[in-house]
Amino acid sequence: RVFPDYAVISAGLNNRYSHPSPLVFERLKNNHIPLWDLRESEALFLESDGEYWVHFDWKYRKKRNKIQINSLDKAHENAIFQD
């Protein structure tokens, strides 16, 4: 079994394979795993100062969230879940 701290969906919008399946989204959401979904933002840009990760939405160049490193509870509070 795998117990990820974070998940990244690396698929294009309206991809012909319909990845990921709805079951994958359900599992991630039920296990409170923070998700970065690239189907809409097209790319993931992360910065870190050693204490925090900062996630930027590449397409719109907007800062989305700030996640404290090594603090899973804090990361889960700030997680962005896409359905």
C-alpha positions in Angstrom: 0.0 0.0 0.0 1.0 3.5 -0.6 0.3 6.4 1.7 1.2 9.7 -0.1 1.4 13.0 1.6 0.3 14.8 -1.6 -1.0 13.8 -5.0 -0.5 15.4 -8.5 -2.9 14.8 -11.4 -0.7 15.1 -14.5 -3.2 14.9 -17.3 -4.5 17.3 -19.9 -8.0 18.8 -19.8 -10.5 16.6 -21.6 -7.8 13.9 -22.1 -9.0 11.0 -24.3 -8.3 8.4 -21.6 -10.4 10.2 -18.9 -7.6 9.9 -16.4 -7.8 9.7 -13.5 -10.9 7.7 -12.8 -13.5 9.0 -10.4 -12.4 6.2 -8.0 -9.0 7.8 -7.7 -10.5 11.2 -6.8 -12.7 9.5 -4.2 -9.8 7.6 -2.6 -7.7 10.8 -2.4 -10.6 12.8 -0.9 -11.6 10.1 1.6 -8.0 9.8 2.8 -7.6 13.7 3.0 -4.7 13.7 0.6 -4.0 17.2 -0.8 -4.4 17.2 -4.5 -2.9 19.4 -7.3 -4.8 19.0 -10.4 -3.0 20.1 -13.6 -5.9 19.5 -16.0 -7.0 23.1 -15.6 -3.9 25.0 -14.5 -1.7 23.2 -17.1 1.5 23.3 -14.9 2.5 23.1 -11.3 4.9 25.7 -9.8 6.2 25.2 -6.3 8.5 27.3 -4.3 10.0 26.6 -0.9 11.9 28.5 1.7 12.7 25.4 3.6 9.7 25.9 6.0 6.8 26.3 3.6 5.8 25.2 0.1 3.9 27.8 -1.9 1.8 26.6 -4.8 1.2 28.9 -7.8 -1.5 28.3 -10.5 0.7 28.5 -13.6 -2.0 29.4 -16.0 -3.4 32.3 -14.0 -0.1 33.2 -12.1 -2.0 33.3 -8.8 -0.7 32.0 -5.5 -3.1 29.3 -4.4 -1.9 28.1 -1.0 0.9 28.0 1.4 1.7 24.6 3.1 4.0 24.2 6.1 6.5 21.5 5.5 6.4 18.5 7.8 3.0 19.5 9.2 0.4 17.1 7.6 -2.5 18.5 9.6 -1.7 22.0 8.3 -1.3 20.7 4.8 -4.7 19.0 4.9 -6.4 22.2 6.1 -5.0 24.1 3.1 -5.4 21.4 0.5 -7.3 22.1 -2.7 -9.5 19.2 -3.7 -10.8 19.0 -7.2 -13.8 16.8 -7.9 
